[in-house]
């Protein structure tokens, strides 16, 4: 999981993006859908980036 690779706790990431630890855990376990704006905030918090690719 991204939080483990960046050595951040779910609580630390949650605080950075204005969510709860429980919400972060559900996202990491793919139990909820994530909106694009929320995904961007999460990626910024862990130093990630979002890349789109169109494949035909």
Secondary structure, DSSP 8 states (H G I E B T S, - for coil): -HHHHTT--HHHHHHHHT--HHHHHHHHTT-S---HHHHHHHHHHTT---------
